[in-house]
Amino acid sequence: SKIHELIICVIQSSHAADLRREDEPGELIDSVEPPQASLSMKDGTLIQALRVLAAALALRVALVVIGVGQYLVYRVETSTPANSLLTIREGVALLGLGIAPYSGSACHVPPLLLWLLAPTALHTYLYTLPNIVCDVMGALMLRQTAQQLMRRPHAGGQQRSSSTRPDGGAEASSSSPAWLTPNAVMALYLLNPFTVASCICGSTSPVENLAVLASLWRATAGDAPGAAFGVALATYLGLHPIILLVPIALLTAQGPEDCTGTGQQQQQQQEKPLAGHSKGVKVEEAGTRTEHSVPTSGCRGRGIQAVWVRRFCSGGDPGGHA
């Protein structure tokens, strides 16, 4: 039918116009930020990150000076016999007397960690210095992980913008809250009450957290040796991080976008050249049903007009039905 061919030509021409409109460089030029604006945003992001770090350091130092850390040393909510500051001091005292710390059951800290924490373990205030350094390094790794995840495509298949926002970090997708930025993630970690308490009480939890965050950071970046080293170090410091071996391996091999099901979206994007034809067929069928919604009731009747209507509605099949 000529009308049928005319509808197909109109749909194909409109689809070709849409493709040309998407390929125009004008919209891409508008989306690119000026270099000066990008530099100012990065400076603002760095300043906010430094403010978060300064606030976290000031809070920890203040709590240690007023004696809250010495009180939390004896609390079971913040430390255990395996990672307590008292265990570290006991091991250091045995070393000073020339006795092997592991000859009895007084010391449960790994030898490498005991050697690392021994210089500051007996000091009144500096015993928290290694923990503060580990917290800062872990927060920076967590910030880098958040930036990498926010630059990746989300489950909807749309690419997240890699531009920075004034409030810190890469611009998140529409499904993420507006306040969720890499600096916000870092602040949530550094200002967490349990993170602060485990730091100022002198336990070895900040060192274990640093190893776990390092493995997560390298796994997100696709660095298999770095992720394996982080899991091995965390398992050496405390046996329970061994349960992260399989998740970290899957994250390193497949990537976070595949873990959220974006691989199917990428496969659909590869089949994009066929999307125009299928779209035209769908629109054609929808338009045919809309235009002939009234006379389709005549398809059930008899005569030459009913046969012609059935053939036109079914796309040329005499036995088709609308």
N, C-alpha and C positions, 0 to 999 in steps of 0.2 A: 504494500500500500504506500502511496506517495506521502500521505500524512504521517505514517509510521516512520519513513525515512527522514522526513523533515524534522521530526522530534529528535531523532538520534543526532542529526547534524547540529542542531541548536545546543544540545547538551554537550557534545564534544567541543564545540567552539567556546562555550562558557568555561569548560574545564581547562582548556588550553590558555585562556585569558587569565585564569586564576594562577596557573603555574608561572606565566610570564610576570605577573604582578609579584609573586613571591621571590622571583629571581632578581628583581630590581635592586640596585645597590643603595638606593636612597634611604631605605629603612635601616639597613645595616650601618650606614654612616651615622644616623641619628642615635643608634644604640651605643656607639662607642663614646666613652667618656673622654673629656679633654685630659691631656697629661697632667696639667696642674691640679685638676680636681682629684685625679687618682692619687697623686702624691700627697695631697692634703688629707685625704681619707686614710691613707696608710699611716701618716703621722699621727692622726687622731686615734687610730686603732692601737698603735704602739704606746701612746701616752696612757690610754685606758688600761692596757695590760700592765704597764709599770705601776699605775695606781693600785691595781688589784694586788700585785706582788708586795708593794710597800705596806698596804693595809694588813695583809696576811703576816708579814714579818713583824710589824708593830704589835699585832695581837699576840703572837707567840712570845715575843720578848717580854711584853708586859705581864703575861700570865706566869712566866717563869720567874720574873723578878719578885712578884708579890707572893710567891710560894705555892701557887696552885699545882705546879708540876710535881713538887715533893709530896703533896697530898694524894695525887692521882697515881703515884708509884705503887701504892698499896691497895688500889682498887682493882677488883677482879673484872670490872667492866672494860678496862683499858689495857690490861696486860695479863699474861699467863706465866706460869713458871718456865715455859719454854722461851719466851721472848721478853721477859721482864728486865728492867734495869738492875734489879737486885741480883739476878743471875749473872749478868755481865760483870758487876762489881765483885761478885764472889769468885768468878773465874780469874779476874785480874789480880785479886788478892792472893789466890793460890799460885799464880805465876810468879808474883813477887816473893813468895816464900820458897820457890823452887819446887813446887809440887805440881804434878800434871793435873790440869783442871778436869780432865775426863776420867781420872782414876776412880772417882766415886760418882755420886748422883747429884752433885751440887750444881754443875754447869751443863746446860743443854744447848748453848749457843754454838753454831758451827764455827770451826777454827778460823776460817777466813774472816768471818764477821767479828769474832772476838778480837782478832788482830787489828781490824779496822777501827773498832770502837774503843779500844783500850786506852789511847792517849787522852780522851776526854771523859771517860766514864766516871772517874773519881772527882771531877770538878763540880763545884756547887752550881754553876750556871751553864758552863760550856758543854755539859753532857747532852744538851739538845741540839748542838751545832750540826752534827751529821744528819740528824732527822730533819732539820730545817732545810739543809741543802738538798736532801732527797725529795722533800715535798715540793720545793721550787722546781727541780728538774722534772719531776713527775707531772707537775701542772703544765709545764711548757710542752712536754710530749703529748699530754692530753689535748692541749690547744692545737697542736699540729695535726693530731688525729681528727679533731673536729673540722678543721679547715679542709682536710682531704676528703672527708665524707660529704661536706656541704658543696664541694665542687663536682661531685659525681652525680649522675642521673638518678632520680628517684624512681619509685615504683611506677609512676604514671608514664614513664618513657620520655619526659621532657628534661632537657639539660638544665641543670642549675647554673645560675650565673656565677662566674668567677670574679666578678667585681666586688670590691670591698664597700662596706657600708660605714657611715660615720660612727655608729655605735659598736663597731668592732667586727672584723672578720668578713668572710664571704657571705653573699646574700643568699639566704635560705629560700626554699621553695614555698609555694602558697600553703602547703600542708603543714609547715613548721611554724611555731609561734614567732612573732616578730622579735621577741626578746632573746630568742635562742641563737646566740652567736658564740664563736670560739672563746671570746673573753668571758662571756657569761658562764660557759662550761668550766673554764678555769677557776672562776670565782666560786662556783658551787663546790668545787673540789677543795680549794684552799680554805674556804670559810665553813666547811662542814664541821659541826661540833665534834664528831667522832674522829675526824682527821686531825683536828687541833689537839684533842685530848691524847690521842696516841702519839702525837709528836712531842708534846711537852712532858709526857710521863717517862720518856726515854726508852720506850719499847722498840723492838726491831720491825714493827709493822710498816713504818714508812719506807724502809729499805725493800721489803717484799713488795709493797705497792709500786715502787719505782721499777722493779723488774717486770711486774705484770703489765704496767703501762708501756714499758719499752717494747715488750713483745706485741702488744696490741698496736702500737704505732707502726712498727716495722711490718706487721702482717697486713695492715691497711694499705701500706705502700707497696706491697707485693714482694718484700724482701724476706725470702725464706730463711737464709742463714741468720739474719738479725732476729727474726721472730723465734727461731729455734733456740738461739742463745738466751733470749729473754725468758722463755719458758724453763730452760735448763737452770738458769740462775735462780729463778723464783722457786723451783722445786728443791734446789739445794738449800735455800734459806728456810723454806717451810714445805713440808711434803704435800700439803693440800693443793697447791697450784698445778699438780700433775693432771687434774681433771680438765684443765684448759688446753691440753695438748691437741685433742681432736677438734674443738672449735677453732683454735688458732690455725691449725693445718687447713681446715676448710676455708677459713677466711683468706688465707694466703693463696690457696690454689684457685678459688673461684672469684674472690673479690666481693666487696659488700654489695655491689649492684646486682650480682647474680643471686646472692643470698636473699634479697628482697624480691626476686622474680623479674628483674629487669631484662634478663637474657631473652625472655619471650618477646618483650617489647622490641629489642634490637633485631630479633629475627623477623618481626613484622615490618620493621623499617627497611629491611633488605628486600622485602617483597613489595616495596612502594611503587615500582613501575606498573604493577598490575592493579594498583588501587584505583587508578583513574578509570579503567575499563569497567571494573566491578561497580564503582560509584555511579558511572553513567547508566549501567544496567539497572541498578537499584532505583535511581531517580526516574529512569524511563518507565519501569514497572509501576512506581508510585504515581507518576503522571498519567499513565494509561488508566489506572484504576480510578483516579480522581476525575478524569475527563469523561469517562464512560461509566461513572457510577450510576447514572440514571438509566441509560438504555440497557444495562446488563441484565435487567430483569426480563428483557425480551429474548434473551438467549434460551430461555426455557420454552418459548413458543415454537411455532412451525412456520415454514415458508422460507423464501430466499433471503429476506432481510435478517431473520434469526440466524441462519447459517453464516452470513457475512459478518454479523456482529460477533459470533463465537470465534470465527477465524481471526478477526482483528484484535479481540481481547486476549486471545491465547498466543499471539505472536505468530500466526500463520498455521497453527495446528487445527484442522477442522474439528477434531474431537476434543479440543481443550475447553476448559471452563474458566470463567472469570473469577 
